[in-house]
Amino acid sequence: MKNAAASAVGTACTPSAATVVAAALRDGAIELPVLPRVAQEVMVVARDSSRGAAEVARLVERDPALCATVLRAANSAIYGGSVEIVSARQAVLRLGLVEVATLATTAAMRSALVDHGPFAAALTCWWRRALTTGLYAKEIARLRRQAVDSAFLCGLLRDVGEPVVLRVLARAHVEVGDGVDAVIAEFRRAAGTLLCDAWQLGGAVRAVVTEDVEPPWGDHVATARLADAFARLATPSPTDAAALNLYPEDLEVIAAKTPTIVASVESMS
């Protein structure tokens, strides 16, 4: 994040950078991104067991970009289909509703949070890390027989305050340099909490964003932190692994998923 963000605007981090972000948070003057409506509907409907593939497919078809994403995923080597998928309904049937919900979530978040402003390179870097974290969280949850879609969302949004802070700095035309990481670190949780409120995200995501380890969300926080360590190629925390009852051999199983996760990030970015 540092190099991309530091070179985005100006050459030195001025004291006003932190001041501007603090004032925007205090005054509620942050223009928060809005989730695309169709993607939101798909996220809700695909997770509703009373709704069917046909309804989800009709929604997907209403958003050309989302439809292209779903078709591309359905035809990727990851899903191993021998017959080319040419319709949204076929894609939904091959992928399954949970996977379509994940793709819709991913497309919605990327559309809302990654733009082409002065911090485009930094945001792209953040997005790839967020996506990688979400996919590792999914594998951790799968190993522990927990809800994989919830784990993915928590991992994806763990550091969602970062693009919000960059958005404030970009719109204020504040000069930032190497000190931008310190500004992000100081305000990312508060900024992420605002986004959780605006998007009405559940308690698990909010706990992960704020790193609130109190019950009942401690497992979600530990999963997202462990996934983040894998995404950053850092040494997984023994504390987080122990909290999730994961042993060294379990961590090796998760690490072995890296090639698949890298391929998924490439196809979903």
Buried (B, 14 or more C-beta within 10 A) or exposed (E): BBEBBBBBBBEEBBEBBBEBBBEBBEEEEBEBBEBBEBBBBBBEBBBEEEBEBEBBBBBBBBBEEBBEBBBBBBBBEEBEBEEEBEBBBBBBBBBEBBBBBBBBBBBBBBBBBBBEBBBBBBBBBBBBBBBBBBBBBBBBBBBBEBBBBBBBBBBBBBBBBBBBBBBBBBBBEBBBBBBBBBBBEBBBBBBBBBBBEBBEBBEBBBBBBBEBBEEEBBBBBBBBBBBBBBBEEEEBBEEBBEBBEBEEEBBEBBEEBBEEBEEBBEBBE
